[in-house]
Amino acid sequence: MENNTTLATSPLTSDQKAAGLKLFFKRLFQQRMLVVMSVPFVLWLFVFRYVPIWGWTIAFQNYAPAKHFSQQKWVGLKYFKQLFADNLFIQDLRNTLAMSVINLVLGFVTAITLALLLNEVRKVAFKRVAQTVSYLPHFVSWVVAAGIIQNVLAPDGIINELLKWTGIIHSGQEMLFLGKAHWFWGILGVSQVWKDVGWNTIVYLAAITSIDPAQYEAAEMDGAGRLRRMWSITLPGIRPVIIVLLIMNIGNLMESGFDPQYLLGNGMNVDYSQNIDLYILKYGIQQFKFPLATAAGIFKTVVNFILLFTANNIARRMGEERLF
């Protein structure tokens, strides 16, 4: 016979509430220095992230900068409909998603691979040099980085010189890499890897240090080689970190970047280099179509919000680590 019991939770008494409140303020006082240090960041978050949400109302108005808020004419979803009726916006949406997915896949694969390889290096001096060399491009601004990339891919750049030296092309047949529109996504993906792969490995290397060395010793005694240890110990050990970072990156899938597309894009590759951020700049802000620009920004934010919660919910259902 099966007994079904219902667990009822009684409400907290006034004494329990007072004790809980007292404990909260006690801990708050103990960590007062951390609280004081966090105040500037909380203010920054509030001023630059939450206060501007009021400006979303522009997307639902025929906004006129000279008029008071109460004098604005409300037009409902007019500008959202205009966005999705614009073939150029649909094209830029495709470019945004394609570049984001390429950066996401290449970024994760290369960063994890580099972290695994660096973890296997036994010579400390070589490991430090390799880490430093891979980190340095991250601290170079995209303005400088784009100049380097343009020089490398120029008709008289090192890539074309190597192709001529190997006999793949002949003199006068130089490749105009940034002039091939359908090559732009690949060029951008490789450029992002070159610039950020070293920086992205930091968190994985930190996660690897938390793995118990006894597991490696036991696996080595059982005859497991380096590749087997990486596959059976290191990767499972950093799996929670990989899942959390993956969720966070999926939540930013509509943010494919601005600087590299703006600096490396040109009239020959615009059909593949222009993303939603450049669409907002060119056809929203520069043409004073502020409601259209705001509508595009809202669309990006809402999609990112949905993707974040969807990815987190999938991870929760699969029993993986999650953000919340």
C-alpha positions in Angstrom: 0.0 0.0 0.0 1.4 3.4 -1.0 1.0 6.3 1.3 0.8 9.7 -0.3 1.9 12.5 2.0 1.8 16.2 1.4 4.5 18.3 2.8 3.1 21.6 3.9 5.4 24.5 4.6 4.3 26.6 7.5 4.8 30.4 7.1 7.7 32.0 8.9 6.9 33.4 12.3 7.7 37.0 13.1 10.7 35.9 15.3 12.1 33.8 12.4 11.8 36.8 10.1 13.5 39.0 12.6 16.3 36.5 13.1 16.8 36.2 9.3 16.8 39.9 8.8 19.3 40.3 11.6 21.6 37.6 10.0 21.4 39.4 6.7 22.5 42.8 8.1 25.2 41.0 10.1 26.7 39.5 6.9 26.2 42.8 5.1 28.3 44.5 7.8 31.0 41.8 7.7 31.3 42.3 3.9 30.9 46.1 4.0 34.1 46.7 2.0 32.9 44.5 -0.8 29.6 46.3 -0.8 31.3 49.7 -1.0 33.5 48.5 -3.8 30.5 47.2 -5.8 28.6 50.5 -5.5 30.3 52.2 -8.5 29.6 49.2 -10.7 26.0 49.0 -9.6 25.6 52.7 -10.4 27.2 52.2 -13.8 24.9 49.3 -14.6 21.8 51.3 -13.6 22.8 54.5 -15.4 24.0 52.9 -18.7 22.0 49.8 -18.9 18.6 50.3 -17.2 17.9 54.1 -17.6 18.3 53.9 -21.4 15.5 51.4 -21.6 13.2 54.4 -21.4 14.4 55.3 -24.8 12.8 52.2 -26.3 9.6 54.2 -26.5 11.1 55.9 -29.5 10.6 52.8 -31.6 6.8 53.2 -31.2 6.6 56.8 -32.1 7.1 59.2 -35.0 9.9 60.6 -32.9 10.7 64.3 -33.3 13.7 65.4 -31.1 12.3 68.9 -30.6 9.0 67.8 -29.2 8.2 66.8 -25.6 7.4 63.2 -24.8 3.7 63.9 -24.4 3.7 65.5 -27.9 5.1 62.5 -29.7 2.8 60.7 -32.1 2.4 57.0 -31.3 2.5 54.6 -34.4 2.5 51.2 -32.7 4.6 48.5 -34.5 5.1 50.5 -37.7 8.9 50.5 -37.7 9.1 46.8 -36.7 7.0 46.0 -39.8 9.2 48.2 -41.8 12.3 46.4 -40.7 11.0 43.0 -41.7 9.7 44.3 -45.0 13.2 45.5 -45.8 15.2 42.9 -47.8 18.4 44.7 -46.8 17.7 44.2 -43.1 16.9 40.5 -43.7 20.3 40.2 -45.5 22.1 41.9 -42.6 20.3 39.6 -40.2 21.6 36.6 -42.2 25.1 38.1 -42.1 24.9 38.7 -38.3 23.8 35.2 -37.5 26.4 33.6 -39.9 29.3 35.6 -38.5 28.2 35.0 -34.9 27.9 31.2 -35.4 31.3 31.1 -37.2 32.9 33.1 -34.4 31.2 31.0 -31.7 32.3 27.6 -33.2 35.9 28.7 -34.1 36.3 30.5 -30.8 35.3 27.6 -28.7 37.2 24.9 -30.6 40.5 26.9 -30.9 40.4 28.2 -27.3 39.7 24.7 -25.8 42.3 23.1 -28.1 45.0 25.6 -27.2 44.3 25.3 -23.5 44.6 21.5 -23.7 47.9 21.7 -25.6 49.3 24.4 -23.2 48.4 22.2 -20.3 50.5 19.4 -21.7 53.6 21.5 -22.2 56.2 20.6 -19.6 58.8 23.3 -20.3 57.7 26.3 -18.3 59.7 28.8 -20.3 58.2 27.7 -23.6 54.7 27.6 -22.1 55.0 31.2 -20.8 56.3 32.4 -24.2 53.5 30.7 -26.0 50.9 32.1 -23.7 52.3 35.6 -24.0 52.4 35.5 -27.8 48.8 34.2 -28.0 47.6 36.9 -25.6 49.2 39.9 -27.2 46.8 40.4 -30.2 43.9 40.8 -27.8 45.4 44.0 -26.5 45.8 45.5 -30.0 42.9 47.7 -31.0 40.8 46.6 -34.0 42.0 49.8 -35.8 45.5 48.5 -35.7 44.5 44.9 -36.2 42.4 45.7 -39.3 45.4 47.6 -40.8 47.6 44.5 -40.2 45.0 42.2 -41.8 44.6 44.5 -44.8 48.3 44.6 -45.4 48.7 40.8 -45.1 45.8 40.2 -47.5 46.7 43.0 -50.0 47.7 42.2 -53.6 51.4 42.8 -52.6 50.9 41.3 -49.1 52.6 38.3 -47.6 49.8 35.9 -48.5 50.0 36.7 -52.2 53.8 36.5 -52.1 53.6 33.1 -50.6 51.1 31.9 -53.2 53.4 33.2 -56.0 56.5 31.6 -54.3 54.8 28.2 -54.1 53.6 28.5 -57.8 49.9 28.5 -57.0 49.5 31.8 -58.7 51.7 33.8 -61.1 52.7 37.4 -61.2 49.8 39.6 -62.2 47.2 37.1 -60.8 47.2 38.4 -57.2 44.2 37.6 -55.2 42.0 40.5 -53.9 40.9 38.7 -50.7 38.8 41.5 -49.3 37.2 42.0 -52.7 35.6 38.5 -52.6 32.3 39.0 -50.8 31.7 35.4 -50.0 35.2 35.0 -48.4 34.5 37.7 -45.8 32.9 35.4 -43.2 35.9 33.1 -43.3 38.4 36.0 -43.2 36.6 37.5 -40.2 36.4 34.1 -38.4 40.2 33.6 -38.8 40.9 37.2 -37.8 38.8 36.8 -34.6 40.6 33.6 -33.7 44.0 35.2 -34.2 43.1 38.2 -32.1 41.2 36.5 -29.2 42.2 32.8 -29.0 44.9 33.4 -26.3 42.7 35.5 -24.2 39.8 33.0 -24.4 42.1 30.2 -23.1 42.6 31.9 -19.7 39.4 30.7 -18.1 39.9 27.1 -19.5 43.5 27.0 -18.1 42.2 28.2 -14.7 39.5 25.5 -14.8 42.1 22.8 -15.6 44.2 23.7 -12.5 41.2 22.7 -10.3 41.3 19.1 -11.6 42.9 16.7 -9.1 46.4 15.7 -10.2 45.8 12.2 -8.7 43.4 11.5 -11.6 46.2 12.0 -14.1 48.6 9.9 -12.1 46.1 7.0 -11.8 45.4 7.2 -15.6 49.1 7.2 -16.4 49.6 4.1 -14.2 46.8 2.4 -16.1 48.7 3.1 -19.4 46.6 6.0 -20.7 48.5 8.3 -23.1 48.3 12.1 -23.3 45.4 12.1 -25.8 43.5 9.6 -23.7 44.0 11.7 -20.5 42.9 14.9 -22.3 39.8 13.2 -23.5 38.8 11.2 -20.4 40.0 13.6 -17.6 40.7 17.2 -18.8 37.7 17.7 -21.0 35.2 16.2 -18.5 36.9 18.3 -15.8 36.3 21.6 -17.6 32.9 20.6 -19.0 30.9 22.8 -16.5 32.9 25.8 -17.5 32.4 25.1 -21.2 28.6 24.8 -20.8 28.3 28.0 -18.8 30.4 30.0 -21.4 28.5 28.4 -24.2 25.2 29.6 -22.7 26.6 33.1 -22.2 27.8 33.2 -25.8 24.5 31.9 -27.2 22.9 34.8 -25.3 25.0 37.2 -27.4 24.5 35.5 -30.7 23.0 38.7 -32.2 26.2 40.6 -31.3 28.5 39.7 -34.2 30.7 42.8 -33.7 31.0 46.3 -35.1 34.7 47.3 -35.4 36.0 44.5 -37.7 33.0 44.7 -40.0 33.2 48.5 -40.2 37.0 48.5 -40.8 37.4 45.5 -43.1 34.1 46.0 -45.0 34.1 47.8 -48.4 31.8 48.2 -51.4 32.9 44.9 -52.9 32.0 42.7 -49.9 29.2 44.8 -48.3 26.6 42.1 -49.1 28.4 39.8 -46.7 30.2 42.2 -44.3 27.3 44.5 -43.2 25.5 43.3 -40.1 22.6 44.7 -38.0 24.9 47.1 -36.1 26.1 48.7 -39.4 22.5 48.8 -40.6 21.5 50.7 -37.5 24.4 53.2 -38.1 23.9 53.7 -41.9 20.1 53.6 -42.2 19.0 54.6 -38.8 21.3 57.1 -37.0 23.0 58.7 -40.1 19.7 59.2 -41.8 18.1 60.4 -38.6 15.6 57.5 -38.6 15.9 57.1 -34.8 12.7 55.0 -34.4 14.0 52.5 -37.0 17.4 52.3 -35.3 15.7 51.8 -31.9 13.4 49.1 -33.3 16.4 47.2 -34.7 18.2 47.5 -31.3 15.1 46.2 -29.5 14.9 43.3 -31.9 18.5 42.3 -31.2 18.0 42.5 -27.4 14.8 40.5 -27.4 16.3 37.7 -29.5 19.4 37.6 -27.3 17.2 37.4 -24.2 15.1 34.5 -25.7 18.2 32.6 -26.8 19.8 33.0 -23.3 16.8 31.7 -21.5 16.3 28.9 -24.0 19.9 27.7 -23.8 19.8 27.9 -20.0 16.6 25.9 -19.9 18.0 23.2 -22.3 21.1 22.9 -20.0 18.8 22.6 -17.0 16.7 19.8 -18.6 19.9 18.0 -19.6 21.3 18.2 -16.0 24.2 20.4 -17.0 25.6 23.4 -15.4 23.6 26.6 -16.0 23.6 30.3 -15.2 20.4 30.3 -13.0 
